[in-house]
Structures are given as structure tokens and as C-alpha cells.
Amino acid sequence: MLEIAENARCYNLNMKFITDSIRALLEPLFKSTGLDLRAARWRLKALNTRGAEVSAILSMDDSPGAPSRRLLDLVPAVLLRARNVSLHLLSERGAPAFVHTWPGEPHRLMHALVEETKPRLVLEIGTYTGLGCLSILPALPSGSRLVTFDLIPWGQFSKTHLKKDDFADGRFEQIVEDLGDRAIAEKHGNLLREADLIIIDAAKDGRLEKNLLANFAAVGLKTGALLVFDDVRFWDMLSIWREIRHPKLDLTSLGHWTGTGLIDWQNPPG
């Protein structure tokens, strides 16, 4: 029995050496080419789904940013609201039918979150065609504002669902600047510090989001501001989301199929 155990131990050590050696050789190739992720996407194509992305299941006990009681109490109330949300502006503007899917798409959840928390100022990073804006605007309380940031003016998107009249009453504004730039974030520091809810739906490349978080910390958001990160299950977003030390909650199964993360911003974090 001792001989069998010793042979098994040696076998395991040898296999670990071989595996580690192969990993050392392949890891630079995978990082530079994404070949391993592309191979996984080939497999996903066989599932015949409208969209598919490579992600991972990660342990939570060794991740910082355990959810606060506030987040855990907030989510059930938001879910009850989301069940009855009707996205009439999106219907009127001819948005794709899938935006009404919930869970699976984030629009009803975002509308319900605004209804429940009644923010005075909502910032959105990533205007694109305006689907997010049009989900939020009908839920915005009287006297509140929505400011959306993008690198491209809304009117330059050929498939935009926004109209000039949407901006007429002054409660909705677009700013064409990059909050991932520290100087730009500092320029808009007062606006960032005033925000009650910040929705991030931009590059999801793991770089912009990292810069945004660093800039938010440098500028100083208000304690208790809520941040929604879209697409937290994208491969390039996994480490960004995992490393956030503020109280956070992954709402993917209740929000967007690509990942919806909710953060309770605290000063200091953790």
C-alpha cells in the first residue's frame, strides 16, 4: 500500500510539472492572441443562441467587497418593481424586441432601480443608441437629472433612438468627453460628487473601467452612491469586478445576461 501511495504521489508531482511547463509555454501565446478564448467561442456557436460570451465561475469567499445589508435589502424591492415595468418609450421608438426580456436584459431593472432609489442625479457612461437613457427617463423623479457621457455625440449614431426633443426640458443632457481621463474626471468632479447613481456601460475592455474606478476614487464620490456596472461577466471584466473592495452584489441572473453588478460606494472602501 505504501508503494502504491508513493507511486501515486510521484505521478501527481510529475503531472503537475508537465502541466506547469505546458502552461508556461502556452500562456504568453494565449495572452497575445486570445487563441484559447477563440477556441471556446467556436464551441459556443454550436448552442444556437443570439449571443454568447466566454466567462468563468469564480469563488466568492476569497473575493473582497461582500454585499452590504443595504444592497441585500434593496434588491428584493427593485425586483418587485421590475416585474411591472413597461418600457413604453422603447416600444414607441422601435427598439429591438429583446430589450423587453427580463431577466436577461437590464432595461427593466434599471428603470425599477431609479424608481425605487429616487436619485437626484443619474450619470450614465456610454450613451450609444440611447436605450439605457430611454429606460431611465420615465422613472426619473420630478426635479432630477440624467447626464449621459460618450465619446460620440448621440446624433452621430445611425441607429439612435434618441430625439432632439428628449433634451428640451433640461433634465437630460449629453456630455461628449472621456471620464476615463483623469483630467476630464477632475473637470467634472462636482458632477461626479453629486451623483446618486452612476451607470457604467462603456468599453468593457477592463482598461477603461479600471481607469474610471481610479478616477472616481481620486475625485471622491459621495458615500452611499450606487454604481451599476454592466457586462461584469465579460472575460476582460472578471478581474475588474472581482477586485472592487466596495460592497458589491452580482445581479447577473436578475439583470443582463452579460453581467450586472451593483456597488454601494463607501469611503473608505471595504
Secondary structure, 3 states (H helix, E strand, C coil): CHHHHHHHHHHHHHHHHHHHHHHHHHHHHHHHHCHHHHHHHHHHHHHCCCCCCCCCCCCCCCCCCCCCHHHHHHHHHHHHHHCCCCCHHHHHCCCCHHHHCCCECCHHHHHHHHHHHCCCEEEEECCCCCHHHHHHHHHCCCCCEEEEEECCCHHHCCCCCCCHHHHCCCCEEEEECCCCCHHHHHHCHHHHHHCCEEEECCCCCCCHHHHHHHHHHHHCCCCCCEEEEECCCCHHHHHHHHHCCCCEEECHHHCECCCEEEEECCCCCC
